[in-house]
Amino acid sequence: TKNKHLTTALIIMKIAAPALVLLSMGSAHAFSVAPVSLSATALSMSDAVAEAPVEEEEVAAVEEPVVEVPKSGLSMTQVRSQINNMDSASFSSTLETLEPFLVNEAGCTFYAKSVKRITRKAKELGVELPANYALEAKATVKRRTKQNEFIAVKQAEAAEAAEAAAAEAAAAAEAAAAEEAAPAEEEPAAAE
């Protein structure tokens, strides 16, 4: 009897669930797509008055000059393979080949990884990497600009602090001179 009750409950649920869904929709048109009308839509008087005719202005397209960066002709895969295949004899020529790519085309992450790989390879080969190799890269312009602005602000703050310290020291020296002059004036008056 227990199984019989479970089966009847399942049958009732199977019948009641779709009926509840249909009743909850409200009508058959609730989920249907409205037909698209190809004729012009009619406006009421309030809409016509509220919408004044708007004249369209032509905006002249301003084209920015395209600065063409000389392409190195290398892909990222070729750059990686050239770095991995460097030897002490071809080190400087490979650096010259890679520099245009690193300066003009490489993104920030690829630039940083490539410079690290080149530095590591130079240490392995016992060769020294030039100190200013590919420093003016397009990928690091934003970072260098931000760093230079930060340094300028810090230098200005240090200059202001030095001026304030100098002014404070001058004020302290004047105060000390005034204190020494005041007792000297009081001593002759006391002698009379």
Disulfide bonds with the S-S distance in Angstrom:
none
